[in-house]
Amino acid sequence: MQYKNVKLSKFESALFDMRMLFEQYGYSQYKVSKFEEYDLYAKNKSFLVSDNVLTYTDTTGHLMALKPDVTLSIVKNTVSSKGLQKLYYSENVYRTAGSSQGFKEIMQTGLECVGEVDLYSTAEVLMLAAKSLKAVSEDYILDISHMGFISSLISENIPHEYTKELLELISQKNSAQAETLLTEIGVAEDVKKAFLTLTSLYMPLSEALDKIKPLVLNEAMGEAFEELKALENLMKHYDIENLYLDFSVINDMRYYNGIIFSGYIKGISDKVLSGGRYDNLLKRMKKDAGAIGFAFYLDTLEQLVNTSGENAVDIVIVYDENVAPEAVIDAMEKAVIEGKTAKAVKSSDVDINAKETIDLRGEQ
């Protein structure tokens, strides 16, 4: 028998759509072990979403960890070579999440490009991030930033001891406190204006480029601006919308060096997607290559499922002890043959969201 219209949960549907999307663009599935030596994460805790790592000692006496992240495992186990490796994954990671006090097993999917990353591959990853969000909801936003634009402005104008504080203020969009700090440091007015504009800026990428062009104060900032401009143009070719420039999207400069981005979906309070260019991580791990990728946090979709008004099944079939089992079978099979989902229940008091109710008790 061929079953039609099998209903997938929001979680299952998103995972299936993303996997098909990644494979459509030539990404190969990559499987990683559930375990890694703890040293890998201890050396790169700032790269992790949470620095809490679940550890144990194995039978050989090595301190191991249940993996809290997939990217680090891929980078560690990927052999540096010419060309570009395009990989995607769907893996469970183990870490604390949100306000949780304990560890959770979290399903995460995403992709990584490792090797000779160029403008096209950067645009492709950005497009796939947007389409991954769109696979869940049309009502999404992809916020984009550029660590090169920010870091080059900071490195030439801000004493090192103030860098962390200033980055934190930009991430918080705290213009007032940022202005106070910049005044105390004694930076030039054009530099102060650039920082304050970046701190408060939030608008569609196409409009924002005109706002930040006058802020370019050195060659590195100019290169970052040109990359943003080129990517904005390429996104038009992909017919990708809902792109916003937001310099409050900030990641650790020890790992990230270019385009970074975060994805959001209406109805979910948390960030659902995070990614960017992380060549600096590979340098720290003695890998002579570039890299860009993103992760989609599938556990966040629980918020959509919990508030969804979608029907659990198409038909609820109600029966009691006076209804013959054959009658229930006939009703269920008729629904299935018609390509509908159905559930047989013995009491109409059961709270099931359905489009239609068939009460067999009234047919006796």
PEWOFEN-V833540 format. One line per field, one symbol per residue. psi: psi as a letter, one per 30 degrees, with the letter a starting at -180 (. if undefined). burial: 1 if it has 16 or more other ideal C-beta (glycine too) atoms within 10 Angstrom, else 0. A space follows every 10 residues. Layout:
psi: ???
burial: ???
//
This chain:
psi: kkklhkkkle eeeeeeeeee eeeeggkkkk kllfklkfee eefhefflek gkkjllkaff gkjlkkkfke eeeeeegkkk llakkjkllj lkljlkkbgk flkljkkkla lkjkbikaee eeeeeeeeee feeffekfil kjkkajfeee eeeefffkke ffeeeeeeee ffhieeeeee eeeeehllee eeeeeeeeef kjlkeeefee efeffjflee eeeeeeeeee eeeefeefhk ahkkkjffjk lkffekfbkl lkkkkkfkfl kfkkaakhee eeefghkill kkalkkjfff feeeefgkgl kelekkjkla ffkkeeeeee eeeeeeeggl klkklfkffk jkjlekkjjf fff.
burial: 0000000001 1001101110 1100001001 0100010101 1001001110 0011000000 0001111111 1111100100 0001111111 1011111000 0010010111 1111101000 1111111111 1111111001 1111111111 1111001100 0100011011 0001100100 1100001000 1101111110 1000110110 0100111001 1011101100 1101100001 1111111111 1010111111 1111100100 0111111111 1100101011 1111111111 1011000000 0011111110 0010000100 1100100001 1111000000 0001000101 0000
//
